[in-house]
Each structure stands twice: as structure tokens, then as C-alpha cells.
């Protein structure tokens, strides 16, 4: 569904969000927080993918735990 480059970008944004949460909990200084957001086109693809998953058009193969993570969003 996502290319290797897209998955890298998604993980970079996830790491930046984790940094921000760590900052909010006082675990790291503000200047160490990475700032990154995926490009708009990729954000649209992510939203579309989540929509497909929520519609039930996703066939779960029993190997991915990532769907539980998506339910938080």
C-alpha cells in the first residue's frame, strides 16, 4: 500500500510526534523535539487507506498489529 519512501516519511512523523509527547511530559527539552510532517499528498493517501480499512475492505492476514494502533486516530 505504501512505498518504502512513504513508510520512512510516516515513521519520521511518528518519531516527531513521540518527541512532542516526551516534551509535554517533561522528558526532553523543547529544542530537541524534531519537527516533521508528511507531505499533503501522503497525508491524503493515509486518510484514504484508513477510510478503506474502516469500510471493511481490508483483509486482515493475522500478522499485523498495526490496525490496533490506527484505532487511536
Secondary structure, DSSP 8 states (H G I E B T S, - for coil): ---HHHHHHHHHHHHHHHHHHHHHTTSS-GGG-------HHHHHHHHHHHHHHHHT-----S---HHHHHTT-
